């Protein structure tokens, strides 16, 4: 499988790595990057969506791309929270020790945005086909539907990163040289 982007060796959660392996030879990536560490709390998807919105607006993405990225970020972060710390639904003083950390990375590359969510759980994500009665289990189906591609990899330091590649269309691409407004 070809990675959605190339990474540098020795960077924590900063690039693609073959499962338990090394990054591709001669690889390097460039582009804007946004990174946020989140506690595995019920509020994590909210803050992850806010981070995605701020970064993609700064990168001058069109509103449709921002909304799609927010959906993907929300689903992947929600899955990470549920996987890493399923018992934390309400925070009480007695369960602060059970709160984990997840990482959200957004990468702007030519023509695409890569969304990565890192957590310390090594179980791969599982795409399920939930029945109509289920309230859960549709997140990865949504990610698959709106992404160019998605998958996961295992960084050498442990844990896993689930990623999704989205089409990136910036407002500057849509601007005519003689136009005053962004289309």
Buried (B, 14 or more C-beta within 10 A) or exposed (E): EEBBBBBEEEEEBBBBBEEEEEBBEEBEBEBEBBBBEBBBBBEBBEBBBEBBBBBBEEBBBBEEBBBBBBBBBBBBBBBBBBBBBEEBEEBEEEEEEEBBBBBBBBBBBEEBBBBBBBBBBEEEBEEEEEEEEEEEEBBBBBBEEBBBBBBBBBBBEEBBBBBBBBEBBBBEEEBEEEEEEEE
